[in-house]
Amino acid sequence: MSSATDDRTTAASTASLGHFLFAEEHEQLRRTVRQFVAREVDPHADEWEEAGRVPKSLYLRGGALGFFSHCVSEEYGGIGGDCRMAIVLAEEFALARTSGLGMAFGAHSEIAMPHLTRFGTDALKRRWLPDLVAGRKVAALGITEPGAGSNVSAMATVARRTADGWSLTGSKIFITNATQADLFFIAAKTDPGAGHRGISMFLVPRESPGFTIEEMKGKLGRRASDTGLLTFDNLPLTADALLGQENRGFYQIMQCFENERLTIAAGCIGAAVAALERTVRYTQERPFGIGHLSDMQVTKQRLAKSYMELEAARQLVYTTAWRVIHGMPSLKEVAMAKAFASEAAFRIIDDCLQLHGGYGYFSEYLIERAYRDIRLDRIGGGATEVMYDIIAKQLRI
Ligand SMILES: Cc1cc2nc3c(=O)[nH]c(=O)nc-3n(C[C@H](O)[C@H](O)[C@H](O)COP(=O)(O)OP(=O)(O)OC[C@H]3O[C@@H](n4cnc5c(N)ncnc54)[C@H](O)[C@@H]3O)c2cc1C
């Protein structure tokens, strides 16, 4: 019977190899990630889950392997590319024995960095991007606040103009990479009376005076990903810390959500693939009656239904990626992909745990971790209900 220890082989045989969306360079990236995960991540996964973070040196390795260089042009240290690279990375990271990898790298390069590549001035890009691409510096994005999660425009953090630039006061909660990041992308009100039309984005270096970072412990899942509470107490920022246009931050955030949500959806595909492959193996090895659990028709049907849902989610994510690559408006489709993939992955992994019976309830089996981990995707990056709101609004219903 497979256990968490002997379950180390990558659960990847039915991943997306050969899909028409991907070219040879993407398949090459897949192979590189698989090797990296097998050699440098999986052997340490349990230790990092226990530690509550991945080591900072892992970002350097990620940088050296080119995992942060897509969507950054060559002049700033990247290689250029489109969201296919991000999809491959998210899928493959999700096949690792710890979701801390995908969270750490995803928050850095898919959630935070796009704000700089899309909206930074040439000077800001030259100053930060080469280090971020190389993994010498780590990035985090701070939007959520204790009083403003789904409703971004309710944020209370304020940046007030000073003679030299800005003064930042407020707090951010649930921030991924908080304890390791060198550079924070922070949303704040610059016109507090103007609702979502009064938000701007700022670059905040970790060593800024008036900046406190507290680690948040006790998460249900994603335990090898560090999460923190940020507090800014009259934190001084120079004028060039403003990222993009003053009072246009909300729209910038919405544009960057496209990449974040598509990447989350792709990660859900990887997580479901991993859970299903492990579960198929488990049912084939679990004695039941005169045969194995896998011999029962109900098991076959349950797994068949899950693979069907996985395939539907995958096609929705890939078709949406194709739209994004071709510059088509995709707000509705991205919301659909994120909501559908996260809800499908949750159902699939729940079914996989059911097939493990009582063993699935124990940490010796990776399905226990997968079940805890996948719960975040229906909440983070915009809850499913928020995605439904976007879809309804776009459909004008
Ligand atoms: C582990 C973790 C890591 C995170 N990392 C980051 C990060 O790096 N940076 C960052 O800025 N944020 C981060 N977040 C925050 C995350 O994006 C928010 O938790 C999420 O947006 C939901 O906000 P909230 O928690 O305030 O829930 P609320 O906004 O209070 O919503 C609670 C629930 O209400 C329901 N709901 C909300 N809106 C609607 C609606 N319109 N219609 C119907 N129902 C609705 C949903 O079920 C939702 O789950 C992280 C969160 C977690 C748990």
The ligand as a Tripos MOL2 file, in Angstrom:
@<TRIPOS>MOLECULE
LIG
   53    58     1     0     0
SMALL
NO_CHARGES

@<TRIPOS>ATOM
      1 C1         -3.3630   31.4450    3.1760 C.3       1 LIG1
      2 C2         -3.8080   32.7630    2.5840 C.ar      1 LIG1
      3 C3         -2.9300   33.4980    1.8100 C.ar      1 LIG1
      4 C4         -3.3150   34.7560    1.2980 C.ar      1 LIG1
      5 N1         -2.3940   35.5110    0.6130 N.ar      1 LIG1
      6 C5         -2.7250   36.7950    0.2950 C.ar      1 LIG1
      7 C6         -1.7310   37.6860   -0.2490 C.ar      1 LIG1
      8 O1         -0.5650   37.2990   -0.5020 O.2       1 LIG1
      9 N2         -2.0720   38.9730   -0.4900 N.ar      1 LIG1
     10 C7         -3.3440   39.4470   -0.2380 C.ar      1 LIG1
     11 O2         -3.5890   40.6280   -0.4720 O.2       1 LIG1
     12 N3         -4.3080   38.6240    0.2620 N.ar      1 LIG1
     13 C8         -4.0210   37.3210    0.5410 C.ar      1 LIG1
     14 N4         -4.9840   36.4890    1.0710 N.ar      1 LIG1
     15 C9         -6.3340   37.0250    1.3070 C.3       1 LIG1
     16 C10        -7.4130   36.4400    0.4130 C.3       1 LIG1
     17 O3         -7.2980   36.9130   -0.9070 O.3       1 LIG1
     18 C11        -8.7580   36.8100    1.0960 C.3       1 LIG1
     19 O4         -8.8680   35.9660    2.2330 O.3       1 LIG1
     20 C12        -9.9480   36.6840    0.1780 C.3       1 LIG1
     21 O5         -9.9140   37.6650   -0.8140 O.3       1 LIG1
     22 C13       -11.2710   36.7970    0.9630 C.3       1 LIG1
     23 O6        -11.2870   37.9280    1.7640 O.3       1 LIG1
     24 P1        -11.6800   37.7740    3.3360 P.3       1 LIG1
     25 O7        -10.8420   36.7010    3.9040 O.co2     1 LIG1
     26 O8        -11.6130   39.1100    3.9600 O.co2     1 LIG1
     27 O9        -13.1780   37.2520    3.3220 O.3       1 LIG1
     28 P2        -14.5010   38.1650    3.2090 P.3       1 LIG1
     29 O10       -14.3300   39.2260    2.1950 O.co2     1 LIG1
     30 O11       -14.8940   38.5490    4.5870 O.co2     1 LIG1
     31 O12       -15.5210   37.1010    2.6520 O.3       1 LIG1
     32 C14       -15.9530   35.9830    3.4500 C.3       1 LIG1
     33 C15       -16.8210   35.1140    2.5960 C.3       1 LIG1
     34 O13       -17.9730   35.8430    2.2390 O.3       1 LIG1
     35 C16       -18.4470   35.3850    0.9900 C.3       1 LIG1
     36 N5        -18.5420   36.5180    0.0570 N.ar      1 LIG1
     37 C17       -17.6340   37.5130   -0.1510 C.ar      1 LIG1
     38 N6        -18.0490   38.3420   -1.1200 N.ar      1 LIG1
     39 C18       -19.2460   37.8740   -1.5310 C.ar      1 LIG1
     40 C19       -20.1750   38.2960   -2.5290 C.ar      1 LIG1
     41 N7        -19.9450   39.3770   -3.2890 N.pl3     1 LIG1
     42 N8        -21.3010   37.5600   -2.6850 N.ar      1 LIG1
     43 C20       -21.5550   36.4730   -1.9180 C.ar      1 LIG1
     44 N9        -20.6930   36.0310   -0.9770 N.ar      1 LIG1
     45 C21       -19.5710   36.7170   -0.7870 C.ar      1 LIG1
     46 C22       -17.4370   34.3620    0.4800 C.3       1 LIG1
     47 O14       -17.8920   33.0580    0.7680 O.3       1 LIG1
     48 C23       -16.2040   34.6740    1.2810 C.3       1 LIG1
     49 O15       -15.3570   33.5670    1.4210 O.3       1 LIG1
     50 C24        -4.6270   35.2220    1.5440 C.ar      1 LIG1
     51 C25        -5.5210   34.4570    2.2930 C.ar      1 LIG1
     52 C26        -5.1370   33.2520    2.8230 C.ar      1 LIG1
     53 C27        -6.1180   32.4830    3.6730 C.3       1 LIG1
@<TRIPOS>BOND
     1     1     2 1
     2     2     3 ar
     3     2    52 ar
     4     3     4 ar
     5     4     5 ar
     6     4    50 ar
     7     5     6 ar
     8     6     7 ar
     9     6    13 1
    10     7     8 2
    11     7     9 ar
    12     9    10 ar
    13    10    11 2
    14    10    12 ar
    15    12    13 ar
    16    13    14 ar
    17    14    15 1
    18    14    50 ar
    19    15    16 1
    20    16    17 1
    21    16    18 1
    22    18    19 1
    23    18    20 1
    24    20    21 1
    25    20    22 1
    26    22    23 1
    27    23    24 1
    28    24    25 2
    29    24    26 1
    30    24    27 1
    31    27    28 1
    32    28    29 2
    33    28    30 1
    34    28    31 1
    35    31    32 1
    36    32    33 1
    37    33    34 1
    38    33    48 1
    39    34    35 1
    40    35    36 1
    41    35    46 1
    42    36    37 ar
    43    36    45 ar
    44    37    38 ar
    45    38    39 ar
    46    39    40 ar
    47    39    45 ar
    48    40    41 1
    49    40    42 ar
    50    42    43 ar
    51    43    44 ar
    52    44    45 ar
    53    46    47 1
    54    46    48 1
    55    48    49 1
    56    50    51 ar
    57    51    52 ar
    58    52    53 1
@<TRIPOS>SUBSTRUCTURE
     1 LIG1         1 GROUP 0 **** ****
